[in-house]
Amino acid sequence: MSEGTSHLIDSQSEGDQDASFHPLALRLREILSACSKSVETGDFNGSAEAVSKVVEFLDSVSSAAVSDPDNQDSKEKDALMVLTELMRFLSYPSLDQEVIDVLSFELPKAVAKFGGVSPKCRELVESLVAHLISTCNPRDMLSILCDALDSPDKMVWTPAYFAPLLSGLSKVFLCIQKHVFEQIKEAVPGILNALKVVSSESDDEDKNSIKDLFSRAISIAASMQSASQKLEGRRKEEFNALLGLFVLQIMTLLSRGITNNLQVQSFVPLVVQLSRFLPVCGLSYIGLITGYEVAAFTDTVCGEDSDYESFFSYVKHGAALTVIWGNTYDEVSKAAEEDVAGVKNKLRSSKTKTWEAVGILKYILASMDQPWLLKKHTIDFLLCILDRNTSQNYNDEHTDCLIYMPSLFSALQAIEKIIIYASEAELRKNAFSALKRVLTDIPSYQSFDMLKALVTNNNFPSMVAILLDLVRVEMRKDIEIIQVENTADKSTPFWSSNVLEFVELVLKPPKGGPPSLPEDSDPVLSALNLYRFILISESTGKTNYTGVLSEKTLRRAYTEWLLPLRTLVTGVMVENEKDSSQLAVDISCGLNPIQLVLYRCIELIEDKLKNPA
């Protein structure tokens, strides 16, 4: 035992005498003394074993404190006493630096487990980690803290465990002198992964802890900003891009941690703090909402490294959320130094920018983790940027729109989810309006293809019915234009033979056989109404744009669509007449409208076949 260590053991103040002779304090002192002796004598194997004993002892105390809530006060006292004893040992001036270095490789992970015992313990843990950072090599401590973040002991993955480690990293970042960008870049994925895990597993009771954790993450961002000031040129540009991606990823994780609307307001101060980094990084709302800056920053930081890029899988979500937060709360946009009204005007004045914005906003709408209030604000923003003068001329109106269609299609599918799953009627109504506006905003041929793809790739019968009704609405608008202009020009895809494919998709599904009833009652009724509308419109107008009046098409619809459906409906109705249950009555009532429109369509076809024009 060194002279310094011996003096430490013998120099307890009178106020600490009772704690000094507690069995736990005596045992820790004994283990630490043995560890110190092994290191000082150069016993490599012995020092490794001694460090393991220190860790095992600390783990036993922290586990007992966390797992025994019935004796919380007693266990907290034990934990505080052990942490205090450990701090006293590490702080003694005569302690060999080599002893601290050896212990530092294991202590951060071990002491962080005490964070969940109590706030007082967490404060002591932070002091211990800060002390190690101030006395050990920053490069080593960076690696050690990152390793602790990736602890295999998933049972301790709580906000209280990660908080001291994140605070430690914010301090270490400021201490690094060489290869600053490279070292911090290597540390960022572990930080983001820890935040991702904790935010996904938290519940309402953890919200204050989660907010505290994200405050520490924001402190890390502040340290990154300070560290970037040491750099110049290309390296500084890369560092700012890394900081920007970090902030966007944090924005997503923070937002998804909100589980109810009441919590949204309480998270605004954190969003304000995050938004202050945007001008520092060179990020703007228009660059975020169109995706340009996200793509540029990702390319700058990740290049061809897809593995590293995977750690920033939510940056597009973050880009959309950043703008939505700013559009909703003035203090957020002010922190970002942005003029939201000007941004929306820029989007309205360019169709391509609008389509790019729709493609970015879909990440919020499609996410299962984001709160409904933010989705509501997203739909409102969509309606706002799509509300423009349809006669307006656009500089980019001749741009090839096909490159935007895949993104717009997935955005429409995301909007569909809002229509289907939202509990609020107003939100469902607004989402439906947004769906219609997106379809109206794109050229008619692409709109037609979109509707067909949405119908084909849909597992929700009620949604299919809505989409078929939209087809009928588009046809009605187009035929009115044709009649007003007194032209037989059938340049619209909605008045071509292709439109009958919508009817066939439902009445003669690609999987074979007639549709399922009563499950598909809604889309079947819509398909029949669409077919009847086409048949009557073409007959009345004495046109045949769709080919619906040709004998071949009439016979095909009659034999392949309508007669099999009549057989199915009749069979289901007969079966339900034998059953007096409420379910049977409901099914029969639901099939009545189908039966009426079906027979009307059959009558129209039979009449056309008997009396061809």
C-alpha positions as CSV (number, residue, x, y, z in Angstrom):
1,M,0.0,0.0,0.0
2,S,1.4,3.4,-0.9
3,E,2.0,6.1,1.6
4,G,-0.7,8.2,-0.1
5,T,-3.3,5.5,0.1
6,S,-2.5,4.6,3.7
7,H,-2.9,8.3,4.6
8,L,-6.2,8.4,2.8
9,I,-7.5,5.4,4.8
10,D,-6.4,6.9,8.1
11,S,-7.6,10.5,7.5
12,Q,-11.3,10.3,8.0
13,S,-12.9,13.4,9.5
14,E,-14.9,13.0,12.7
15,G,-18.1,13.7,10.9
16,D,-17.4,10.7,8.6
17,Q,-16.4,8.2,11.4
18,D,-19.6,6.3,11.4
19,A,-19.6,5.9,7.6
20,S,-15.9,5.1,7.6
21,F,-16.5,1.9,9.7
22,H,-19.5,0.8,7.8
23,P,-18.9,-2.7,6.4
24,L,-19.4,-1.5,2.8
25,A,-17.0,1.4,3.2
26,L,-14.4,-0.9,4.8
27,R,-14.8,-3.5,2.0
28,L,-14.4,-0.9,-0.7
29,R,-11.4,0.6,1.0
30,E,-9.8,-2.8,1.2
31,I,-10.5,-3.6,-2.5
32,L,-9.2,-0.2,-3.6
33,S,-6.1,-0.6,-1.5
34,A,-5.3,-3.9,-3.0
35,C,-5.9,-2.5,-6.5
36,S,-3.5,0.4,-5.8
37,K,-0.8,-1.9,-4.5
38,S,-1.1,-4.2,-7.5
39,V,-0.7,-1.3,-10.0
40,E,2.1,0.3,-8.1
41,T,4.1,-2.9,-7.9
42,G,3.6,-3.6,-11.6
43,D,1.6,-6.8,-11.1
44,F,-0.4,-6.7,-14.4
45,N,-2.4,-9.8,-13.7
46,G,-3.0,-8.9,-10.2
47,S,-4.1,-5.3,-11.0
48,A,-6.6,-6.7,-13.7
49,E,-8.1,-9.0,-11.1
50,A,-8.2,-6.2,-8.5
51,V,-10.0,-3.9,-10.9
52,S,-12.5,-6.6,-11.6
53,K,-13.2,-6.9,-7.9
54,V,-13.8,-3.2,-7.7
55,V,-16.3,-3.4,-10.5
56,E,-18.0,-6.4,-9.0
57,F,-18.4,-4.7,-5.7
58,L,-19.8,-1.5,-7.2
59,D,-22.2,-3.6,-9.4
60,S,-23.5,-5.5,-6.3
61,V,-24.2,-2.2,-4.5
62,S,-25.9,-0.5,-7.4
63,S,-28.0,-3.6,-8.2
64,A,-29.1,-3.9,-4.6
65,A,-30.1,-0.2,-4.5
66,V,-32.0,-0.3,-7.8
67,S,-33.8,-3.6,-7.3
68,D,-35.0,-3.1,-3.7
69,P,-37.5,-0.2,-3.8
70,D,-38.9,-1.2,-0.4
71,N,-35.7,-0.2,1.3
72,Q,-35.0,2.8,-0.9
73,D,-33.7,5.1,1.8
74,S,-31.3,2.6,3.3
75,K,-30.0,1.5,-0.1
76,E,-29.6,5.1,-1.2
77,K,-27.5,5.8,1.9
78,D,-25.3,2.8,1.0
79,A,-24.9,3.9,-2.6
80,L,-24.0,7.5,-1.5
81,M,-21.5,6.2,1.0
82,V,-19.8,4.0,-1.5
83,L,-19.7,6.7,-4.2
84,T,-18.4,9.2,-1.6
85,E,-15.7,6.8,-0.6
86,L,-14.7,6.2,-4.2
87,M,-14.5,9.9,-4.9
88,R,-12.3,10.4,-1.8
89,F,-10.0,7.7,-3.0
90,L,-9.7,9.1,-6.5
91,S,-9.3,12.7,-5.3
92,Y,-6.4,12.2,-2.9
93,P,-3.4,14.2,-4.2
94,S,-0.8,11.5,-3.5
95,L,-2.6,8.8,-5.4
96,D,-0.5,7.4,-8.3
97,Q,-1.8,8.6,-11.6
98,E,-1.3,5.1,-13.0
99,V,-3.9,3.8,-10.5
100,I,-6.5,6.3,-11.7
101,D,-5.7,5.4,-15.4
102,V,-6.2,1.7,-14.7
103,L,-9.5,2.3,-12.9
104,S,-10.7,4.8,-15.4
105,F,-11.2,2.1,-18.0
106,E,-14.0,0.4,-16.0
107,L,-15.3,3.0,-13.5
108,P,-17.5,5.1,-15.8
109,K,-19.7,2.2,-16.8
110,A,-19.8,0.9,-13.2
111,V,-20.6,4.2,-11.5
112,A,-23.2,5.2,-14.2
113,K,-25.4,2.3,-12.9
114,F,-25.8,4.3,-9.7
115,G,-27.6,7.1,-11.7
116,G,-30.9,5.4,-11.3
117,V,-30.8,5.2,-7.5
118,S,-31.5,8.8,-6.8
119,P,-30.8,12.4,-8.0
120,K,-28.1,12.8,-5.3
121,C,-26.4,9.6,-6.5
122,R,-26.6,10.9,-10.1
123,E,-24.9,14.1,-9.0
124,L,-22.1,12.2,-7.4
125,V,-21.7,10.0,-10.5
126,E,-21.3,13.1,-12.7
127,S,-18.7,14.4,-10.3
128,L,-16.8,11.1,-10.5
129,V,-16.9,11.1,-14.3
130,A,-15.9,14.7,-14.5
131,H,-13.0,14.0,-12.1
132,L,-11.7,11.2,-14.3
133,I,-12.0,13.4,-17.4
134,S,-9.9,16.1,-15.7
135,T,-7.2,13.7,-14.6
136,C,-7.0,11.2,-17.5
137,N,-6.1,11.4,-21.2
138,P,-9.0,12.9,-23.1
139,R,-8.6,10.5,-26.0
140,D,-8.7,7.5,-23.7
141,M,-11.7,8.9,-21.8
142,L,-13.6,9.5,-25.1
143,S,-13.1,5.8,-26.0
144,I,-14.1,4.7,-22.5
145,L,-17.3,6.7,-22.4
146,C,-18.3,5.6,-25.8
147,D,-17.8,2.0,-24.7
148,A,-19.9,2.6,-21.6
149,L,-22.7,4.0,-23.9
150,D,-22.6,0.7,-25.8
151,S,-22.9,-1.4,-22.6
152,P,-24.0,-5.0,-23.2
153,D,-26.0,-4.8,-19.9
154,K,-29.3,-3.7,-21.5
155,M,-31.0,-3.7,-18.1
156,V,-29.3,-0.5,-17.2
157,W,-30.2,1.3,-20.4
158,T,-32.2,4.1,-18.7
159,P,-32.0,7.9,-18.9
160,A,-30.4,7.9,-15.5
161,Y,-27.6,5.6,-16.7
162,F,-26.8,7.6,-19.8
163,A,-27.1,11.1,-18.4
164,P,-23.7,11.2,-16.6
165,L,-22.0,9.6,-19.6
166,L,-23.4,12.2,-22.0
167,S,-22.4,15.0,-19.7
168,G,-18.9,13.5,-19.6
169,L,-18.7,13.4,-23.4
170,S,-19.7,17.0,-23.7
171,K,-16.7,17.8,-21.5
172,V,-14.3,15.4,-23.3
173,F,-15.1,17.0,-26.7
174,L,-13.8,20.3,-25.4
175,C,-10.5,18.7,-24.2
176,I,-9.5,17.0,-27.5
177,Q,-6.7,18.8,-29.2
178,K,-5.7,16.7,-32.1
179,H,-7.8,15.0,-34.9
180,V,-10.8,16.7,-33.4
181,F,-13.2,16.0,-36.3
182,E,-12.1,12.3,-36.7
183,Q,-12.5,11.5,-33.0
184,I,-15.8,13.2,-32.5
185,K,-17.2,11.7,-35.7
186,E,-16.3,8.3,-34.4
187,A,-18.1,9.0,-31.1
188,V,-21.4,10.4,-32.6
189,P,-23.0,7.1,-33.6
190,G,-22.8,5.7,-30.1
191,I,-24.5,8.8,-28.7
192,L,-27.3,8.7,-31.2
193,N,-27.8,5.0,-30.7
194,A,-28.1,5.4,-26.9
195,L,-30.7,8.2,-27.4
196,K,-32.6,6.2,-29.9
197,V,-32.9,3.2,-27.6
198,V,-33.9,5.2,-24.5
199,S,-36.4,7.4,-26.4
200,S,-38.1,4.4,-27.9
201,E,-38.5,2.5,-24.7
202,S,-39.5,5.4,-22.4
203,D,-43.0,5.9,-21.0
204,D,-44.9,8.9,-19.6
205,E,-43.2,8.5,-16.2
206,D,-39.8,8.9,-17.8
207,K,-40.6,12.1,-19.6
208,N,-38.7,14.4,-17.2
209,S,-35.7,12.1,-17.4
210,I,-35.9,12.0,-21.2
211,K,-36.0,15.8,-21.3
212,D,-33.0,15.9,-19.1
213,L,-31.2,13.4,-21.3
214,F,-31.9,15.5,-24.4
215,S,-30.7,18.6,-22.6
216,R,-27.4,16.8,-22.2
217,A,-27.4,15.8,-25.9
218,I,-27.9,19.5,-26.7
219,S,-24.9,20.3,-24.5
220,I,-22.9,17.8,-26.6
221,A,-24.0,19.7,-29.7
222,A,-22.8,22.9,-28.0
223,S,-19.4,21.3,-27.4
224,M,-19.3,20.2,-31.0
225,Q,-19.9,23.8,-32.0
226,S,-17.1,25.0,-29.8
227,A,-14.7,22.3,-31.0
228,S,-15.4,23.2,-34.6
229,Q,-14.0,26.7,-34.0
230,K,-10.6,25.1,-33.7
231,L,-10.8,24.0,-37.3
232,E,-10.6,25.8,-40.7
233,G,-11.4,25.2,-44.3
234,R,-12.7,21.8,-45.4
235,R,-12.5,20.2,-42.0
236,K,-14.6,23.0,-40.5
237,E,-17.2,22.5,-43.3
238,E,-17.3,18.8,-42.6
239,F,-17.6,19.4,-38.8
240,N,-20.5,21.8,-39.3
241,A,-22.2,19.2,-41.6
242,L,-21.7,16.6,-38.9
243,L,-23.2,18.9,-36.3
244,G,-26.2,19.6,-38.6
245,L,-26.9,15.9,-39.1
246,F,-26.5,15.4,-35.3
247,V,-29.1,18.1,-34.6
248,L,-31.6,16.8,-37.1
249,Q,-31.3,13.3,-35.7
250,I,-31.8,14.6,-32.2
251,M,-34.8,16.6,-33.4
252,T,-36.5,13.4,-34.6
253,L,-35.7,11.4,-31.4
254,L,-36.8,14.2,-29.2
255,S,-40.1,14.6,-31.1
256,R,-41.0,10.9,-31.1
257,G,-40.5,10.8,-27.3
258,I,-43.7,12.9,-27.0
259,T,-46.6,10.6,-26.3
260,N,-49.5,13.1,-25.9
261,N,-50.4,16.6,-27.0
262,L,-49.9,18.1,-23.5
263,Q,-46.2,17.3,-23.6
264,V,-45.6,19.1,-26.9
265,Q,-45.6,22.5,-25.3
266,S,-43.2,21.4,-22.6
267,F,-40.7,20.2,-25.3
268,V,-40.7,23.6,-27.1
269,P,-37.7,25.0,-25.1
270,L,-35.6,22.1,-26.1
271,V,-36.6,22.5,-29.8
272,V,-35.7,26.2,-29.5
273,Q,-32.2,25.3,-28.2
274,L,-31.7,22.8,-31.1
275,S,-33.0,25.4,-33.7
276,R,-30.2,27.8,-32.7
277,F,-27.7,25.5,-34.2
278,L,-29.3,25.7,-37.7
279,P,-27.7,29.0,-38.8
280,V,-24.4,28.0,-37.2
281,C,-24.4,24.9,-39.4
282,G,-25.6,26.7,-42.5
283,L,-29.0,25.0,-42.5
284,S,-32.1,26.8,-43.7
285,Y,-35.8,25.9,-43.7
286,I,-36.1,26.0,-47.5
287,G,-33.0,23.8,-47.8
288,L,-34.4,21.4,-45.2
289,I,-38.0,21.2,-46.5
290,T,-36.8,20.5,-50.1
291,G,-34.2,18.0,-49.0
292,Y,-31.2,19.7,-50.7
293,E,-29.2,20.5,-47.6
294,V,-29.9,17.2,-46.0
295,A,-28.5,15.4,-49.1
296,A,-25.5,17.7,-49.3
297,F,-24.6,17.3,-45.6
298,T,-25.0,13.6,-45.7
299,D,-22.7,13.4,-48.7
300,T,-20.2,15.6,-47.0
301,V,-20.1,13.6,-43.8
302,C,-20.7,10.0,-45.1
303,G,-19.6,10.0,-48.7
304,E,-19.9,6.4,-49.9
305,D,-19.9,5.0,-46.3
306,S,-23.4,3.5,-46.1
307,D,-22.7,2.0,-42.7
308,Y,-22.0,5.4,-41.2
309,E,-24.9,6.9,-43.0
310,S,-27.2,4.4,-41.3
311,F,-26.6,6.1,-38.0
312,F,-28.4,9.1,-39.4
313,S,-31.5,7.3,-40.6
314,Y,-33.9,9.9,-39.2
315,V,-32.3,13.1,-40.6
316,K,-35.0,13.6,-43.2
317,H,-37.6,13.2,-40.5
318,G,-35.7,15.8,-38.5
319,A,-35.6,18.2,-41.5
320,A,-39.4,18.0,-41.8
321,L,-40.0,18.3,-38.1
322,T,-37.6,21.3,-37.8
323,V,-39.8,23.2,-40.2
324,I,-43.1,22.1,-38.7
325,W,-42.0,23.1,-35.2
326,G,-40.9,26.5,-36.6
327,N,-44.2,26.9,-38.5
328,T,-46.1,26.1,-35.3
329,Y,-44.2,28.1,-32.7
330,D,-42.8,31.6,-33.3
331,E,-40.1,31.2,-30.7
332,V,-38.7,28.2,-32.7
333,S,-38.5,30.0,-36.0
334,K,-37.0,33.0,-34.3
335,A,-34.3,30.8,-32.8
336,A,-33.6,29.5,-36.3
337,E,-33.6,33.0,-37.7
338,E,-36.2,32.1,-40.3
339,D,-39.1,33.8,-42.0
340,V,-41.7,31.0,-42.2
341,A,-44.1,33.0,-44.4
342,G,-41.3,33.7,-46.9
343,V,-40.5,30.0,-47.0
344,K,-44.1,29.0,-47.7
345,N,-44.3,31.6,-50.5
346,K,-41.2,30.2,-52.1
347,L,-42.7,26.7,-52.0
348,R,-46.0,27.9,-53.5
349,S,-44.2,29.7,-56.4
350,S,-42.5,26.5,-57.6
351,K,-44.2,23.2,-58.3
352,T,-41.0,21.3,-58.1
353,K,-40.2,22.8,-54.7
354,T,-43.7,21.9,-53.5
355,W,-43.3,18.3,-54.6
356,E,-39.9,18.1,-52.9
357,A,-41.5,19.5,-49.7
358,V,-44.3,16.9,-49.9
359,G,-41.7,14.2,-50.3
360,I,-39.9,15.4,-47.1
361,L,-43.1,15.9,-45.1
362,K,-44.1,12.3,-45.7
363,Y,-41.5,11.2,-43.2
364,I,-43.6,12.6,-40.4
365,L,-46.9,11.3,-41.7
366,A,-45.6,7.8,-42.3
367,S,-43.9,7.5,-38.9
368,M,-45.5,5.4,-36.2
369,D,-43.5,7.2,-33.6
370,Q,-44.4,10.9,-34.1
371,P,-47.2,12.4,-32.1
372,W,-50.6,13.0,-33.7
373,L,-50.4,16.8,-33.0
374,L,-47.3,17.1,-35.1
375,K,-48.9,15.1,-37.9
376,K,-51.9,17.5,-37.7
377,H,-49.6,20.5,-38.0
378,T,-47.9,18.7,-41.0
379,I,-51.2,18.3,-42.8
380,D,-52.0,21.9,-42.1
381,F,-48.7,22.9,-43.6
382,L,-49.3,20.8,-46.7
383,L,-52.7,22.4,-47.2
384,C,-51.1,25.8,-46.9
385,I,-48.3,25.3,-49.5
386,L,-50.8,23.6,-51.9
387,D,-53.2,26.4,-51.7
388,R,-52.2,28.5,-54.7
389,N,-53.6,30.1,-57.8
390,T,-54.1,27.4,-60.3
391,S,-53.8,29.9,-63.2
392,Q,-50.4,31.0,-62.0
393,N,-47.4,30.5,-64.3
394,Y,-44.4,28.7,-62.9
395,N,-40.8,28.9,-64.0
396,D,-40.5,25.2,-63.6
397,E,-43.7,24.0,-65.1
398,H,-41.9,22.2,-68.0
399,T,-39.7,20.3,-65.6
400,D,-39.8,16.5,-66.0
401,C,-42.1,15.6,-63.2
402,L,-41.5,11.8,-63.5
403,I,-38.5,11.9,-61.2
404,Y,-40.7,13.2,-58.4
405,M,-43.5,10.6,-58.8
406,P,-42.0,7.8,-56.6
407,S,-41.6,10.2,-53.7
408,L,-45.1,11.7,-54.2
409,F,-46.6,8.2,-54.4
410,S,-45.1,7.2,-51.0
411,A,-46.3,10.6,-49.6
412,L,-49.8,9.9,-50.8
413,Q,-49.6,6.5,-49.1
414,A,-48.6,8.2,-45.9
415,I,-51.5,10.6,-46.1
416,E,-53.8,7.6,-46.6
417,K,-52.6,6.3,-43.2
418,I,-53.7,9.6,-41.6
419,I,-57.2,9.2,-43.2
420,I,-57.4,5.6,-42.0
421,Y,-56.0,5.8,-38.5
422,A,-56.5,9.4,-37.2
423,S,-59.0,9.5,-34.4
424,E,-60.0,13.1,-35.0
425,A,-62.6,13.7,-37.7
426,E,-61.2,17.1,-38.6
427,L,-57.7,15.6,-39.1
428,R,-59.1,12.9,-41.3
429,K,-61.0,15.5,-43.3
430,N,-58.0,17.7,-43.7
431,A,-55.8,14.7,-44.7
432,F,-58.4,13.8,-47.4
433,S,-58.2,17.4,-48.7
434,A,-54.4,17.2,-48.8
435,L,-54.6,13.9,-50.7
436,K,-56.9,15.6,-53.3
437,R,-54.7,18.6,-53.6
438,V,-51.5,16.6,-54.2
439,L,-53.3,14.7,-56.9
440,T,-54.6,17.9,-58.5
441,D,-51.2,19.5,-58.3
442,I,-49.5,17.0,-60.6
443,P,-50.3,16.5,-64.4
444,S,-53.4,14.5,-65.2
445,Y,-51.6,11.5,-66.7
446,Q,-49.4,11.1,-63.6
447,S,-52.5,11.7,-61.4
448,F,-54.2,8.9,-63.2
449,D,-51.3,6.6,-62.7
450,M,-51.0,7.5,-59.0
451,L,-54.7,6.7,-58.4
452,K,-54.3,3.4,-60.1
453,A,-51.2,2.5,-58.1
454,L,-52.9,3.6,-54.9
455,V,-55.9,1.3,-55.6
456,T,-53.7,-1.6,-56.7
457,N,-51.5,-1.3,-53.6
458,N,-54.1,-1.0,-51.0
459,N,-55.3,-3.3,-48.2
460,F,-58.1,-1.1,-46.9
461,P,-61.5,-1.5,-48.7
462,S,-62.8,1.8,-47.4
463,M,-59.8,3.6,-48.8
464,V,-60.2,1.9,-52.2
465,A,-63.8,3.1,-52.3
466,I,-62.7,6.7,-51.6
467,L,-60.1,6.5,-54.4
468,L,-62.6,5.2,-56.9
469,D,-64.9,8.1,-55.9
470,L,-62.0,10.4,-56.7
471,V,-61.7,8.9,-60.1
472,R,-65.4,9.6,-60.7
473,V,-64.9,13.2,-59.5
474,E,-62.0,13.7,-61.9
475,M,-64.0,12.3,-64.8
476,R,-66.9,14.6,-64.0
477,K,-64.6,17.7,-64.0
478,D,-62.9,16.7,-67.3
479,I,-66.2,16.0,-69.1
480,E,-67.5,19.4,-68.1
481,I,-64.4,21.0,-69.6
482,I,-64.8,19.0,-72.8
483,Q,-68.4,20.0,-73.1
484,V,-67.7,23.7,-72.4
485,E,-64.9,23.8,-75.0
486,N,-67.1,21.8,-77.4
487,T,-64.2,19.5,-78.4
488,A,-63.9,15.8,-78.9
489,D,-60.3,15.9,-77.8
490,K,-59.9,13.1,-75.3
491,S,-56.5,14.2,-74.1
492,T,-57.4,13.3,-70.5
493,P,-56.5,9.8,-69.3
494,F,-59.7,9.7,-67.3
495,W,-61.7,9.5,-70.5
496,S,-59.9,6.7,-72.1
497,S,-60.3,2.9,-72.1
498,N,-57.8,2.7,-69.3
499,V,-60.3,4.1,-66.8
500,L,-62.3,0.8,-66.9
501,E,-59.3,-0.9,-65.3
502,F,-60.4,0.7,-62.0
503,V,-63.7,-1.1,-62.2
504,E,-62.0,-4.4,-63.2
505,L,-59.5,-4.2,-60.3
506,V,-62.5,-4.4,-57.9
507,L,-65.1,-6.4,-59.7
508,K,-62.6,-8.9,-61.1
509,P,-59.6,-8.8,-58.7
510,P,-56.2,-9.8,-60.0
511,K,-56.0,-12.6,-57.5
512,G,-59.0,-14.2,-59.2
513,G,-62.6,-14.8,-58.6
514,P,-65.3,-12.2,-57.7
515,P,-64.7,-9.8,-54.8
516,S,-65.2,-10.8,-51.2
517,L,-68.5,-9.8,-49.6
518,P,-69.3,-8.3,-47.2
519,E,-65.6,-7.3,-46.6
520,D,-65.3,-5.4,-49.9
521,S,-68.8,-3.9,-49.9
522,D,-67.6,-0.3,-50.0
523,P,-65.2,-0.6,-53.0
524,V,-67.7,-2.8,-54.9
525,L,-70.4,-0.2,-54.5
526,S,-68.0,2.5,-55.6
527,A,-66.8,0.5,-58.6
528,L,-70.4,-0.1,-59.7
529,N,-71.2,3.6,-59.3
530,L,-68.2,4.5,-61.4
531,Y,-69.2,2.0,-64.1
532,R,-72.7,3.3,-64.2
533,F,-71.5,6.9,-64.4
534,I,-69.3,6.1,-67.4
535,L,-72.0,4.1,-69.1
536,I,-74.6,6.8,-68.7
537,S,-72.3,9.7,-69.5
538,E,-71.1,8.1,-72.7
539,S,-74.7,7.2,-73.7
540,T,-76.0,10.6,-73.0
541,G,-73.2,12.4,-74.7
542,K,-73.2,10.0,-77.6
543,T,-69.5,9.5,-77.2
544,N,-67.3,6.5,-76.6
545,Y,-64.0,7.9,-75.3
546,T,-63.7,4.9,-72.9
547,G,-64.8,2.3,-75.3
548,V,-67.4,1.3,-72.7
549,L,-70.2,1.2,-75.4
550,S,-68.5,-1.2,-77.8
551,E,-70.2,-4.6,-78.0
552,K,-67.1,-6.5,-77.0
553,T,-66.6,-4.3,-73.9
554,L,-70.3,-4.5,-72.9
555,R,-70.3,-8.3,-73.2
556,R,-67.1,-8.6,-71.2
557,A,-68.4,-6.4,-68.4
558,Y,-71.7,-8.4,-68.4
559,T,-70.2,-11.9,-68.3
560,E,-67.0,-11.4,-66.4
561,W,-67.9,-8.6,-63.9
562,L,-71.6,-8.3,-63.3
563,L,-73.1,-11.8,-63.6
564,P,-70.6,-13.4,-61.3
565,L,-71.2,-10.5,-58.8
566,R,-74.9,-11.0,-59.1
567,T,-74.5,-14.7,-58.3
568,L,-72.3,-13.8,-55.3
569,V,-74.7,-11.2,-53.9
570,T,-77.7,-13.4,-54.3
571,G,-76.0,-16.2,-52.5
572,V,-75.0,-14.1,-49.6
573,M,-78.5,-12.6,-49.3
574,V,-80.1,-16.0,-49.3
575,E,-77.7,-17.2,-46.6
576,N,-78.5,-14.2,-44.5
577,E,-82.2,-14.7,-44.8
578,K,-81.8,-17.9,-42.8
579,D,-80.0,-16.1,-40.0
580,S,-81.9,-13.7,-37.8
581,S,-78.8,-12.3,-35.9
582,Q,-78.0,-8.6,-35.9
583,L,-74.8,-9.3,-37.9
584,A,-76.9,-11.0,-40.7
585,V,-79.3,-8.1,-40.7
586,D,-76.4,-5.6,-41.0
587,I,-74.8,-7.6,-43.8
588,S,-78.1,-7.6,-45.8
589,C,-78.6,-3.9,-45.3
590,G,-75.1,-3.3,-46.5
591,L,-75.7,-5.4,-49.6
592,N,-78.9,-3.7,-50.6
593,P,-77.3,-0.6,-52.2
594,I,-74.9,-2.9,-54.1
595,Q,-77.8,-5.0,-55.4
596,L,-79.7,-1.9,-56.6
597,V,-76.8,-0.4,-58.5
598,L,-75.7,-3.9,-59.8
599,Y,-79.2,-4.6,-61.3
600,R,-79.3,-1.1,-62.9
601,C,-75.9,-1.7,-64.6
602,I,-77.1,-5.0,-65.9
603,E,-80.3,-3.4,-67.2
604,L,-78.3,-0.7,-69.0
605,I,-76.0,-3.3,-70.7
606,E,-78.9,-5.5,-71.7
607,D,-80.7,-2.5,-73.2
608,K,-77.5,-1.5,-75.1
609,L,-77.0,-5.0,-76.5
610,K,-80.6,-5.2,-77.6
611,N,-80.7,-1.7,-79.1
612,P,-77.2,-0.9,-80.4
613,A,-76.7,2.7,-81.5
